[in-house]
Amino acid sequence: MKRVGILLKVKKDKIDEYREEHKHVWPEMKAALSRQGWHNYSLFLTEDGHLFGYFETPADFETALKGMETEPINEKWQAAMADYFEALGGKRADESMVVLEEVFHID
């Protein structure tokens, strides 16, 4: 399994709404993520809106992301989430994720 860390920035005035939305992630979205190899997916949010995501995948980030592009529910989810994020530059949030380099992992 490859471990993937990602960063995004939630708009400060949308943090509470973003938290609330993620208490009720659509079952179809969860199923799509699982089908496409997004395992142990977690999101962590700071008070100022920095969002850190982590997941494990049997492939790599690009393959996992391309897999989600084949899922019709992903387009709907991305549209629903678009207004929550800063600096997307006309892209979807999943296209704007900053992928972090793993520099340490304790076995």
Residue frames as qw, qx, qy, qz and C-alpha x, y, z in Angstrom:
[[0.000, 0.888, 0.460, 0.000, 0.00, 0.00, 0.00],
 [0.355, 0.345, -0.024, 0.869, 1.12, 3.51, -0.81],
 [0.219, -0.682, -0.491, 0.495, 0.44, 6.19, 1.79],
 [0.241, 0.534, 0.309, 0.749, -0.74, 9.54, 0.42],
 [0.200, -0.599, -0.411, 0.657, -0.91, 12.87, 2.24],
 [0.225, 0.580, 0.445, 0.644, -2.74, 15.82, 0.70],
 [0.143, -0.398, -0.339, 0.840, -3.38, 19.48, 1.52],
 [0.048, 0.641, 0.510, 0.573, -6.20, 21.89, 0.70],
 [0.078, -0.062, -0.378, 0.920, -7.49, 25.08, 2.30],
 [0.089, -0.667, -0.736, -0.071, -11.09, 25.49, 3.47],
 [0.007, -0.614, -0.078, -0.786, -12.45, 29.04, 3.47],
 [0.109, 0.063, -0.664, 0.737, -12.47, 30.34, 7.03],
 [0.475, 0.017, 0.196, -0.858, -16.15, 31.34, 6.87],
 [0.791, 0.088, -0.402, -0.452, -17.07, 27.84, 5.64],
 [0.158, 0.342, -0.884, 0.278, -15.23, 25.73, 8.23],
 [0.452, 0.005, 0.672, -0.587, -18.27, 24.93, 10.39],
 [0.779, 0.367, -0.009, -0.508, -20.37, 24.02, 7.33],
 [0.526, 0.484, -0.694, -0.088, -17.54, 21.87, 5.96],
 [0.098, -0.222, 0.885, -0.396, -17.31, 19.96, 9.24],
 [0.622, 0.180, 0.461, -0.607, -21.06, 19.42, 9.24],
 [0.720, 0.457, -0.322, -0.411, -21.08, 18.16, 5.62],
 [0.419, 0.409, -0.809, 0.060, -18.47, 15.57, 6.51],
 [0.414, -0.110, 0.745, -0.511, -20.62, 14.13, 9.29],
 [0.715, 0.384, 0.466, -0.353, -22.90, 12.94, 6.47],
 [0.055, 0.440, -0.699, -0.561, -20.71, 11.93, 3.53],
 [0.784, 0.225, -0.134, -0.563, -22.95, 10.31, 0.94],
 [0.805, -0.174, 0.567, -0.028, -22.89, 6.49, 1.09],
 [0.804, 0.568, 0.149, 0.097, -22.44, 6.43, -2.71],
 [0.229, 0.875, -0.383, 0.186, -19.31, 8.57, -2.36],
 [0.521, -0.555, 0.634, -0.138, -17.89, 6.34, 0.36],
 [0.884, 0.152, 0.441, -0.002, -18.55, 3.28, -1.81],
 [0.635, 0.758, -0.068, 0.132, -16.86, 4.90, -4.82],
 [0.070, -0.825, 0.535, -0.167, -13.78, 5.78, -2.78],
 [0.704, -0.308, 0.632, -0.093, -13.56, 2.20, -1.53],
 [0.861, 0.426, 0.276, 0.021, -13.98, 0.79, -5.05],
 [0.519, 0.807, -0.165, 0.230, -11.17, 3.00, -6.30],
 [0.794, 0.060, -0.375, 0.475, -8.72, 1.98, -3.59],
 [0.043, -0.628, 0.269, -0.728, -8.96, 4.90, -1.17],
 [0.736, -0.370, -0.558, 0.100, -8.47, 3.02, 2.11],
 [0.535, -0.472, -0.363, 0.599, -8.12, 4.46, 5.62],
 [0.192, 0.554, 0.211, 0.782, -9.11, 7.85, 4.20],
 [0.367, -0.678, -0.459, 0.441, -9.12, 10.54, 6.89],
 [0.210, 0.720, 0.105, 0.653, -9.38, 14.32, 6.86],
 [0.496, -0.492, -0.381, 0.605, -7.94, 16.62, 9.54],
 [0.138, 0.796, 0.268, 0.526, -8.85, 20.32, 9.76],
 [0.374, -0.115, -0.374, 0.841, -7.18, 23.18, 11.64],
 [0.008, 0.718, 0.497, -0.487, -9.09, 26.12, 13.08],
 [0.070, 0.636, -0.198, -0.742, -7.81, 28.36, 10.27],
 [0.750, 0.512, 0.047, -0.416, -8.95, 26.00, 7.50],
 [0.195, 0.539, -0.796, -0.197, -5.84, 24.02, 6.60],
 [0.926, 0.016, 0.146, -0.349, -7.04, 20.58, 5.59],
 [0.012, -0.486, 0.867, 0.111, -4.77, 17.55, 5.69],
 [0.914, 0.092, -0.002, -0.395, -5.98, 14.33, 4.13],
 [0.161, -0.458, 0.873, 0.044, -4.47, 10.88, 4.35],
 [0.916, 0.130, 0.115, -0.361, -5.29, 7.64, 2.59],
 [0.404, -0.360, 0.807, 0.236, -3.69, 4.39, 1.59],
 [0.749, 0.503, -0.057, -0.428, -3.97, 2.97, -1.91],
 [0.868, -0.061, 0.439, 0.224, -2.65, -0.14, -3.67],
 [0.632, 0.611, 0.207, 0.430, -1.63, 2.02, -6.65],
 [0.374, -0.072, -0.118, 0.917, -0.47, 5.65, -6.46],
 [0.130, 0.512, 0.340, -0.778, -2.17, 9.01, -6.11],
 [0.266, 0.318, -0.433, -0.801, -2.62, 9.59, -9.84],
 [0.264, -0.105, -0.915, -0.285, -4.20, 6.16, -10.37],
 [0.069, -0.449, -0.774, 0.440, -6.50, 6.60, -7.37],
 [0.166, 0.494, 0.099, -0.847, -7.55, 10.04, -8.63],
 [0.294, 0.189, -0.646, -0.678, -8.16, 8.79, -12.18],
 [0.157, -0.252, -0.955, 0.011, -10.26, 5.97, -10.76],
 [0.068, 0.529, 0.556, -0.637, -12.49, 8.50, -9.02],
 [0.215, 0.361, -0.286, -0.861, -12.95, 10.33, -12.32],
 [0.263, -0.065, -0.863, -0.427, -14.78, 7.23, -13.59],
 [0.113, -0.427, -0.828, 0.346, -17.31, 7.46, -10.76],
 [0.036, -0.641, -0.443, -0.626, -20.39, 9.59, -11.63],
 [0.490, -0.787, -0.365, 0.089, -20.94, 10.43, -7.94],
 [0.590, -0.270, -0.036, 0.760, -17.53, 12.10, -7.78],
 [0.160, 0.367, 0.298, 0.866, -18.53, 14.89, -10.14],
 [0.396, -0.730, -0.411, -0.376, -21.63, 15.59, -8.02],
 [0.678, -0.587, -0.243, 0.371, -19.60, 15.55, -4.79],
 [0.501, -0.031, 0.084, 0.861, -16.92, 17.84, -6.22],
 [0.041, -0.555, -0.350, -0.753, -19.58, 20.30, -7.36],
 [0.551, -0.734, -0.370, -0.144, -21.19, 20.26, -3.91],
 [0.707, -0.497, -0.110, 0.491, -17.82, 20.88, -2.22],
 [0.539, 0.475, 0.136, 0.682, -16.41, 23.51, -4.61],
 [0.106, -0.847, -0.071, -0.517, -17.51, 26.57, -2.65],
 [0.753, -0.649, -0.060, 0.091, -15.79, 25.38, 0.53],
 [0.802, -0.153, 0.125, 0.564, -12.22, 25.73, -0.76],
 [0.029, -0.884, 0.162, 0.437, -9.83, 28.62, -1.34],
 [0.015, 0.692, -0.582, -0.427, -7.70, 29.09, -4.45],
 [0.756, 0.163, 0.633, 0.034, -9.04, 26.39, -6.73],
 [0.025, -0.481, 0.476, 0.736, -8.45, 28.53, -9.81],
 [0.653, 0.307, -0.269, -0.638, -11.40, 27.09, -11.68],
 [0.425, 0.178, -0.886, -0.048, -10.40, 23.50, -10.87],
 [0.785, -0.454, -0.322, -0.271, -12.20, 20.98, -8.71],
 [0.510, -0.733, 0.407, -0.192, -10.88, 20.34, -5.20],
 [0.921, -0.129, 0.347, 0.123, -9.67, 16.86, -6.15],
 [0.707, 0.576, 0.059, 0.407, -7.66, 18.42, -9.00],
 [0.053, 0.863, -0.206, 0.459, -6.14, 21.01, -6.65],
 [0.839, -0.540, 0.027, 0.060, -4.84, 18.76, -3.90],
 [0.167, 0.778, -0.589, 0.140, -1.21, 19.33, -2.99],
 [0.961, -0.097, -0.255, 0.042, 0.38, 15.91, -2.59],
 [0.355, -0.830, 0.420, -0.097, 2.94, 15.71, 0.18],
 [0.595, 0.428, -0.670, 0.116, 6.19, 13.79, 0.02],
 [0.866, -0.491, -0.074, -0.059, 6.43, 11.10, 2.67],
 [0.267, 0.734, -0.541, 0.312, 9.73, 11.56, 4.47],
 [0.046, -0.293, 0.864, -0.406, 9.28, 9.12, 7.35],
 [0.810, -0.219, -0.239, -0.489, 7.16, 6.14, 8.31],
 [0.298, -0.438, 0.794, -0.299, 7.73, 3.94, 11.32],
 [0.618, 0.068, -0.708, -0.335, 7.29, 0.29, 10.45]]
